[in-house]
């Protein structure tokens, strides 16, 4: 079996990218462009299909998670994008140890709907406390759901 430069077989190589985001006003746009560029390269560089919908939803999730991290956490933010099976995982780490909680639906509330949006479009969502801060992971399907369900999950 051929071995890559990093000592792993081709099917064992990670398809991922990581970026540190600073606190200036462009970091959210930079994170969105990084996500779009990453998913645009996946089909040509790794032979994996990615729908335009997956690119759009990933950019939305990245925007919401990075915005929350910049708004509520002091210090640095790290974003990791990786392909796991037929999903893209968006992982955002920040230094704030308080775990986010989705608020009850309130049509009159202005703002603070980001976590609700992420949970509505992601196939998987988890929050983990880290030794410093927390790590939030959202999983988004690379291909459109053949059943036509917008979130990729079965209706409840």
C-alpha positions as semicolon CSV with decimal commas, in nm:
position;residue;x (nm);y (nm);z (nm)
1;X;0,000;0,000;0,000
2;X;0,142;0,344;-0,090
3;X;0,229;0,575;0,194
4;X;0,199;0,954;0,189
5;X;0,467;1,201;0,295
6;X;0,315;1,211;0,644
7;X;0,347;0,832;0,681
8;X;-0,023;0,749;0,641
9;X;-0,202;0,559;0,369
10;X;-0,407;0,784;0,135
11;X;-0,741;0,673;0,284
12;X;-0,612;0,751;0,634
13;X;-0,503;1,105;0,556
14;X;-0,711;1,372;0,720
15;X;-0,910;1,606;0,503
16;X;-0,905;1,911;0,724
17;X;-0,789;2,265;0,775
18;X;-0,742;2,471;1,089
19;X;-0,729;2,848;1,122
20;X;-0,666;3,082;1,415
21;X;-0,893;3,384;1,403
22;X;-0,800;3,717;1,553
23;X;-1,039;3,970;1,695
24;X;-1,054;4,225;1,417
25;X;-1,370;4,294;1,222
26;X;-1,271;4,073;0,929
27;X;-1,231;3,742;1,113
28;X;-1,590;3,627;1,051
29;X;-1,563;3,694;0,677
30;X;-1,222;3,523;0,676
31;X;-1,374;3,217;0,847
32;X;-1,658;3,202;0,590
33;X;-1,414;3,231;0,297
34;X;-1,192;2,962;0,452
35;X;-1,491;2,727;0,480
36;X;-1,605;2,790;0,122
37;X;-1,253;2,746;-0,014
38;X;-1,201;2,425;0,184
39;X;-1,524;2,267;0,058
40;X;-1,460;2,384;-0,299
41;X;-1,123;2,204;-0,298
42;X;-1,254;1,876;-0,148
43;X;-1,405;1,735;-0,473
44;X;-1,097;1,802;-0,687
45;X;-0,829;1,722;-0,429
46;X;-0,999;1,429;-0,253
47;X;-1,266;1,308;-0,497
48;X;-1,553;1,362;-0,253
49;X;-1,878;1,517;-0,374
50;X;-1,995;1,837;-0,202
51;X;-2,327;2,007;-0,280
52;X;-2,364;2,383;-0,308
53;X;-2,617;2,358;-0,027
54;X;-2,350;2,205;0,198
55;X;-2,116;2,495;0,117
56;X;-2,390;2,749;0,195
57;X;-2,497;2,582;0,521
58;X;-2,136;2,542;0,632
59;X;-2,074;2,913;0,575
60;X;-2,387;2,994;0,777
61;X;-2,281;2,768;1,065
62;X;-1,926;2,907;1,059
63;X;-2,062;3,261;1,064
64;X;-2,290;3,194;1,362
65;X;-2,035;3,000;1,569
66;X;-1,745;3,238;1,507
67;X;-1,968;3,540;1,573
68;X;-2,070;3,393;1,910
69;X;-1,711;3,308;1,998
70;X;-1,591;3,660;1,916
71;X;-1,884;3,818;2,100
72;X;-1,879;3,615;2,422
73;X;-1,525;3,481;2,466
74;X;-1,211;3,677;2,543
75;X;-0,897;3,573;2,361
76;X;-0,830;3,361;2,059
77;X;-1,068;3,151;1,850
78;X;-0,967;2,841;1,656
79;X;-1,174;2,690;1,376
80;X;-1,119;2,341;1,244
81;X;-1,296;2,205;0,936
82;X;-1,271;1,835;0,861
83;X;-1,442;1,575;0,650
84;X;-1,565;1,274;0,844
85;X;-1,747;1,020;0,629
86;X;-2,022;1,205;0,442
87;X;-2,017;1,505;0,678
88;X;-1,817;1,821;0,722
89;X;-1,744;1,898;1,086
90;X;-1,715;2,261;1,187
91;X;-1,530;2,282;1,518
92;X;-1,490;2,616;1,693
93;X;-1,285;2,650;2,010
94;X;-1,286;2,958;2,231
95;X;-1,156;3,045;2,577
96;X;-1,495;3,100;2,748
97;X;-1,578;2,805;2,977
98;X;-1,951;2,884;3,000
99;X;-2,143;2,648;2,773
100;X;-2,400;2,804;2,539
101;X;-2,768;2,727;2,584
102;X;-3,030;2,760;2,313
103;X;-3,302;2,995;2,426
104;X;-3,673;2,922;2,402
105;X;-3,835;3,033;2,080
106;X;-3,948;3,395;2,095
107;X;-4,062;3,562;1,774
108;X;-4,032;3,903;1,942
109;X;-3,667;3,860;2,040
110;X;-3,427;4,052;1,822
111;X;-3,097;3,869;1,777
112;X;-2,949;3,586;1,979
113;X;-3,087;3,318;1,746
114;X;-2,748;3,190;1,625
115;X;-2,739;2,870;1,827
116;X;-3,098;2,790;1,728
117;X;-3,005;2,834;1,361
118;X;-2,701;2,609;1,391
119;X;-2,899;2,338;1,568
120;X;-3,176;2,357;1,304
121;X;-2,947;2,304;1,003
122;X;-2,686;2,067;1,148
123;X;-2,719;1,688;1,150
124;X;-2,514;1,676;1,468
125;X;-2,426;1,927;1,736
126;X;-2,224;1,897;2,056
127;X;-2,050;2,118;2,307
128;X;-1,753;1,999;2,512
129;X;-1,585;2,175;2,800
130;X;-1,208;2,179;2,752
131;X;-0,929;2,234;3,009
132;X;-0,940;2,592;2,884
133;X;-1,266;2,710;2,731
134;X;-1,499;2,499;2,520
135;X;-1,524;2,329;2,183
136;X;-1,843;2,338;1,974
137;X;-1,888;2,089;1,690
138;X;-2,157;2,099;1,423
139;X;-2,187;1,835;1,151
140;X;-2,335;1,912;0,810
141;X;-2,411;1,663;0,531
142;X;-2,191;1,699;0,223
143;X;-2,477;1,600;-0,008
144;X;-2,839;1,709;-0,022
145;X;-3,084;1,483;0,154
146;X;-3,262;1,270;-0,108
147;X;-3,579;1,276;0,103
148;X;-3,601;1,650;0,063
149;X;-3,587;1,728;0,434
150;X;-3,417;2,064;0,463
151;X;-3,217;1,981;0,773
152;X;-3,125;1,632;0,656
153;X;-3,305;1,483;0,956
154;X;-3,638;1,310;0,966
155;X;-3,925;1,536;1,068
156;X;-4,035;1,495;1,428
